[in-house]
């Protein structure tokens, strides 16, 4: 089995460190380099990941020339995803960007165009894609176990990504703000479960508790022909969120996510609305983005399922409409363009 060479590029989003650890723990892939203009972060990677010399560089292009990677994880500010993808695609490197896909829909389309032109694969890494319980729940929905789904509610959040209020996370021009950071999850999950885009969206956002320019709380409503979805996001929660992930209501039952391995199922067939806890099996080959990118490269296919282009671009279109709704204070119809 070929071992695929992987680099990390720009750790503005802290998830990159966890993703590189996953690479080191996954068969068939090897972490061979890290590029970031911040010397302190390069020193951290040298210490934590054992990289040294030409494996560390401020310039990702020089790192690619030295290490010849097969694919790269990109965790820059949301507003720069498309810049890195364009450059890496031109160098023949397959690309994984961290969620959300971008700040705006046009940037997603620019990334797709660049990767198509240079015959490389593009993936947007939504952590929800690797949740066995969410995959199992979606299969249950596809099998009609809870009937037609008419509502999906997704709530997520914490007390903020950093205490540094000058960070890019709190700068709208860099793609900061809780709206993109957490409403993107609900948009992606609903697009995957319902298999379509809403007909219109509306939203509210406010800065309620932090001395920052970006919003720290947001709500997005998505209206479909036969469903209504609600995405709630917060950076001001004190204490741990009790249950990340969606609550899915169908005409014949409901599903509530508990964690990555289990969910609660209620159906009319159960006596007195009995609640059943379902433990989901771990899907082979779908445990993390590095493992799945290896599979995609070997098959010569772009990602499918919860991180297919249809789902991830669709989620960005919902976010684009949501941003328009937040600016105008009105509902916005889809498609956006």
C-alpha positions as CSV (number, residue, x, y, z in Angstrom):
1,X,0.0,0.0,0.0
2,X,1.3,3.4,-1.0
3,X,2.0,5.9,1.8
4,X,0.6,9.3,1.0
5,X,2.6,12.4,2.0
6,X,0.7,15.1,3.8
7,X,1.5,18.6,4.9
8,X,-0.3,21.2,7.1
9,X,-0.6,24.7,5.9
10,X,-1.4,27.8,8.0
11,X,-2.6,27.0,11.5
12,X,-4.7,30.2,12.0
13,X,-7.5,27.7,12.8
14,X,-6.3,25.6,15.7
15,X,-7.9,22.4,14.3
16,X,-4.8,21.9,12.2
17,X,-2.8,20.6,15.1
18,X,-5.5,17.9,15.8
19,X,-5.7,17.0,12.1
20,X,-1.9,16.5,11.9
21,X,-2.1,14.3,15.0
22,X,-4.7,12.2,13.2
23,X,-2.4,11.9,10.2
24,X,0.3,10.5,12.5
25,X,-2.2,8.0,13.8
26,X,-3.6,6.8,10.5
27,X,-2.2,4.0,8.3
28,X,-1.3,4.9,4.7
29,X,-0.5,8.6,5.3
30,X,2.6,10.4,6.6
31,X,3.0,13.9,8.0
32,X,6.0,15.3,6.1
33,X,5.8,19.1,6.6
34,X,4.2,22.2,8.0
35,X,4.1,25.7,6.6
36,X,3.1,28.8,8.6
37,X,4.5,32.3,8.6
38,X,4.4,32.3,12.4
39,X,7.8,31.1,13.7
40,X,6.3,30.3,17.1
41,X,3.9,27.9,15.6
42,X,6.6,26.2,13.6
43,X,8.6,25.8,16.8
44,X,5.5,24.2,18.4
45,X,5.1,21.7,15.5
46,X,8.8,20.9,15.7
47,X,8.4,20.0,19.4
48,X,5.1,18.2,19.2
49,X,5.3,16.4,15.9
50,X,9.0,15.8,15.4
51,X,9.4,17.7,12.2
52,X,12.7,19.6,11.5
53,X,14.8,21.3,8.9
54,X,13.2,21.5,5.4
55,X,10.0,20.0,6.8
56,X,9.2,23.4,8.4
57,X,8.8,26.5,6.3
58,X,7.2,29.9,6.3
59,X,6.4,29.6,2.6
60,X,4.1,26.7,1.6
61,X,5.3,26.8,-2.0
62,X,8.9,26.1,-0.9
63,X,7.6,23.4,1.4
64,X,5.8,21.7,-1.5
65,X,9.0,21.9,-3.6
66,X,11.0,20.3,-0.8
67,X,8.6,17.6,0.4
68,X,6.5,16.8,-2.7
69,X,3.3,16.1,-0.8
70,X,0.2,14.3,-2.2
71,X,-2.3,16.4,-0.2
72,X,-2.5,19.3,2.2
73,X,-4.6,20.4,5.1
74,X,-5.4,24.1,5.0
75,X,-6.5,25.8,8.2
76,X,-6.1,29.5,7.4
77,X,-8.6,32.2,8.1
78,X,-11.8,31.4,6.3
79,X,-11.3,34.4,4.0
80,X,-8.0,32.9,2.6
81,X,-9.0,29.3,1.9
82,X,-9.4,30.1,-1.8
83,X,-6.0,31.7,-2.1
84,X,-4.2,28.7,-0.7
85,X,-6.3,26.2,-2.7
86,X,-5.5,28.1,-5.9
87,X,-1.8,28.0,-5.2
88,X,-1.7,24.4,-4.1
89,X,-3.9,23.1,-6.9
90,X,-1.5,24.8,-9.4
91,X,1.3,22.8,-7.8
92,X,-0.7,19.5,-8.2
93,X,-1.5,19.1,-4.5
94,X,-4.9,17.7,-3.4
95,X,-6.5,20.1,-0.9
96,X,-8.5,19.7,2.3
97,X,-9.9,23.0,3.8
98,X,-11.3,23.1,7.3
99,X,-15.0,24.0,7.7
100,X,-16.7,26.3,6.9
101,X,-15.8,26.0,3.2
102,X,-15.1,29.7,2.8
103,X,-16.4,33.1,3.8
104,X,-18.4,33.5,0.6
105,X,-19.9,31.2,-2.1
106,X,-17.9,32.8,-4.9
107,X,-14.7,31.6,-3.1
108,X,-16.0,28.0,-3.1
109,X,-16.7,28.2,-6.8
110,X,-13.2,29.6,-7.4
111,X,-11.7,26.7,-5.4
112,X,-13.7,24.1,-7.3
113,X,-12.7,25.7,-10.7
114,X,-9.0,25.7,-9.8
115,X,-9.0,22.1,-8.6
116,X,-10.9,20.9,-11.7
117,X,-8.5,22.7,-14.0
118,X,-5.5,21.1,-12.3
119,X,-7.0,17.7,-11.8
120,X,-6.8,17.6,-8.0
121,X,-9.4,16.7,-5.4
122,X,-10.9,19.3,-3.1
123,X,-12.5,18.3,0.3
124,X,-14.1,20.5,2.9
125,X,-13.5,18.8,6.3
126,X,-16.7,18.9,8.5
127,X,-15.9,17.1,11.7
128,X,-19.6,15.9,11.7
129,X,-18.7,13.8,8.6
130,X,-16.7,11.4,10.8
131,X,-19.4,10.9,13.4
132,X,-20.5,7.2,13.4
133,X,-23.8,8.1,15.2
134,X,-24.7,10.8,12.7
135,X,-24.0,8.5,9.7
136,X,-26.1,5.7,11.3
137,X,-28.9,8.2,12.1
138,X,-28.9,9.4,8.5
139,X,-29.2,5.7,7.3
140,X,-32.2,5.3,9.6
141,X,-33.8,8.4,8.1
142,X,-33.1,7.1,4.6
143,X,-34.8,3.8,5.6
144,X,-37.9,5.7,6.7
145,X,-37.7,4.6,10.4
146,X,-38.9,8.0,11.6
147,X,-41.0,8.9,8.6
148,X,-40.7,12.1,6.6
149,X,-38.4,14.6,8.3
150,X,-40.1,18.0,8.8
151,X,-37.6,19.6,11.3
152,X,-33.9,19.6,12.1
153,X,-32.5,21.7,14.9
154,X,-28.8,22.1,15.4
155,X,-27.3,23.9,18.4
156,X,-23.6,24.2,19.0
157,X,-21.2,26.5,20.8
158,X,-18.8,27.2,23.6
159,X,-17.3,30.3,25.3
160,X,-15.4,31.4,22.3
161,X,-12.4,30.1,20.2
162,X,-9.9,32.3,22.0
163,X,-9.6,34.9,24.8
164,X,-7.6,37.1,22.4
165,X,-10.2,39.5,21.3
166,X,-7.9,40.9,18.6
167,X,-7.7,37.5,16.9
168,X,-9.0,37.0,13.4
169,X,-11.8,34.9,14.9
170,X,-13.5,38.2,15.9
171,X,-12.8,40.1,12.6
172,X,-15.7,39.8,10.0
173,X,-13.4,40.7,7.2
174,X,-11.3,37.6,7.8
175,X,-14.4,35.4,7.9
176,X,-14.7,35.5,11.7
177,X,-17.8,35.3,13.8
178,X,-19.9,32.6,15.3
179,X,-22.4,32.6,12.4
180,X,-20.0,31.0,10.0
181,X,-18.2,28.9,12.7
182,X,-21.3,27.1,14.0
183,X,-24.3,27.7,11.7
184,X,-22.3,25.9,9.0
185,X,-22.8,22.6,10.9
186,X,-26.5,22.9,10.8
187,X,-26.5,23.9,7.2
188,X,-24.3,20.9,6.2
189,X,-26.3,18.4,8.2
190,X,-29.7,19.6,6.9
191,X,-28.4,19.6,3.3
192,X,-27.2,16.0,3.8
193,X,-30.3,14.7,5.5
194,X,-32.9,16.5,3.3
195,X,-31.0,16.2,0.1
196,X,-31.9,19.7,-1.1
197,X,-31.6,23.4,-0.4
198,X,-34.2,25.5,1.5
199,X,-36.4,27.9,-0.5
200,X,-35.6,30.8,1.8
201,X,-33.7,31.7,4.9
202,X,-33.8,34.3,7.7
203,X,-31.4,35.1,10.5
204,X,-30.6,37.1,13.5
205,X,-27.1,37.8,15.0
206,X,-25.8,40.0,17.8
207,X,-22.8,40.7,19.9
208,X,-24.1,40.1,23.4
209,X,-21.3,39.3,25.8
210,X,-17.8,39.9,24.3
211,X,-16.0,43.2,23.5
212,X,-15.5,42.2,19.8
213,X,-16.7,43.3,16.4
214,X,-18.0,40.0,15.2
215,X,-21.3,38.5,16.4
216,X,-21.0,36.1,19.3
217,X,-24.6,34.7,19.0
218,X,-26.6,33.9,15.9
219,X,-29.7,32.0,14.8
220,X,-30.5,30.9,11.2
221,X,-33.9,29.7,10.0
222,X,-34.2,27.6,6.8
223,X,-37.6,27.1,5.3
224,X,-38.1,24.2,2.9
225,X,-41.2,23.1,1.0
226,X,-41.9,20.5,3.6
227,X,-39.5,21.3,6.5
228,X,-38.3,24.0,8.8
229,X,-34.7,23.9,10.2
230,X,-33.2,25.9,13.0
231,X,-29.4,26.5,13.5
232,X,-28.3,28.1,16.7
233,X,-24.7,29.3,17.4
234,X,-23.1,30.8,20.5
235,X,-19.6,31.8,21.6
236,X,-20.9,32.8,25.1
237,X,-21.9,29.6,26.7
238,X,-20.6,29.0,30.2
239,X,-19.8,25.3,30.6
240,X,-19.9,22.4,28.2
241,X,-22.7,22.1,25.7
242,X,-24.7,19.0,26.8
243,X,-25.3,17.6,23.3
244,X,-23.7,18.8,20.1
245,X,-25.5,17.8,17.0
246,X,-29.0,17.7,15.6
247,X,-32.4,16.8,16.9
248,X,-34.3,15.3,13.9
249,X,-38.1,15.2,14.0
250,X,-40.1,13.0,11.6
251,X,-43.7,12.3,11.2
252,X,-43.1,8.8,12.7
253,X,-40.5,9.5,15.3
254,X,-37.4,11.5,16.4
255,X,-33.7,11.2,16.7
256,X,-31.5,13.1,19.2
257,X,-27.7,12.9,19.0
258,X,-25.9,12.2,22.2
259,X,-22.3,11.9,21.0
260,X,-20.3,10.6,18.2
261,X,-21.1,7.0,19.0
262,X,-24.8,7.1,20.1
263,X,-28.2,8.7,19.7
264,X,-31.7,8.4,21.1
265,X,-34.5,7.0,18.9
266,X,-38.2,7.3,19.5
267,X,-40.8,5.7,17.2
268,X,-44.6,5.0,17.6
269,X,-43.9,1.2,17.6
270,X,-42.2,1.5,20.9
271,X,-44.5,1.0,23.9
272,X,-45.5,4.4,25.4
273,X,-43.0,6.3,23.3
274,X,-40.1,4.3,24.7
275,X,-36.7,5.9,24.1
276,X,-34.1,3.5,22.7
277,X,-30.3,4.3,22.8
278,X,-28.6,3.3,19.6
279,X,-24.9,2.6,19.5
280,X,-23.4,3.1,16.1
281,X,-20.6,1.0,14.5
282,X,-17.4,2.7,13.4
283,X,-17.4,3.0,9.6
284,X,-14.4,1.6,7.9
285,X,-12.4,4.1,5.8
286,X,-14.4,7.0,7.1
287,X,-12.8,7.8,10.4
288,X,-11.1,11.0,9.5
289,X,-10.3,13.3,6.6
290,X,-6.8,12.0,6.0
291,X,-8.0,8.4,5.7
292,X,-10.8,9.3,3.4
293,X,-8.7,11.5,1.2
294,X,-6.3,8.6,0.6
295,X,-9.3,6.5,-0.5
296,X,-10.5,9.4,-2.8
297,X,-7.1,9.8,-4.4
298,X,-6.8,6.0,-5.1
299,X,-10.3,5.9,-6.6
300,X,-9.8,9.1,-8.6
301,X,-13.1,10.5,-7.2
302,X,-14.1,13.6,-5.2
303,X,-15.6,13.0,-1.8
304,X,-19.2,11.6,-1.4
305,X,-21.8,11.5,1.3
306,X,-21.7,14.2,4.1
307,X,-18.7,16.0,2.5
308,X,-19.7,15.7,-1.1
309,X,-19.5,18.9,-3.1
310,X,-23.3,18.9,-3.3
311,X,-23.5,19.0,0.5
312,X,-20.6,21.3,1.3
313,X,-21.3,23.8,-1.5
314,X,-25.0,23.7,-0.6
315,X,-24.2,24.5,3.0
316,X,-22.1,27.5,1.9
317,X,-25.0,28.7,-0.3
318,X,-27.3,28.6,2.8
319,X,-24.7,30.6,4.7
320,X,-24.4,33.1,1.9
321,X,-28.1,33.6,1.9
322,X,-28.0,33.9,5.7
323,X,-25.3,36.6,5.6
324,X,-27.5,38.5,3.1
325,X,-30.4,38.1,5.5
326,X,-28.4,39.3,8.4
327,X,-27.3,42.4,6.5
328,X,-30.7,43.3,5.1
329,X,-33.0,42.2,8.0
330,X,-35.2,40.3,5.5
331,X,-35.7,36.8,4.2
332,X,-33.5,35.7,1.3
333,X,-34.5,33.2,-1.4
334,X,-32.3,30.5,-2.8
335,X,-30.6,29.9,-5.1
336,X,-28.5,32.9,-4.3
337,X,-27.1,33.1,-7.9
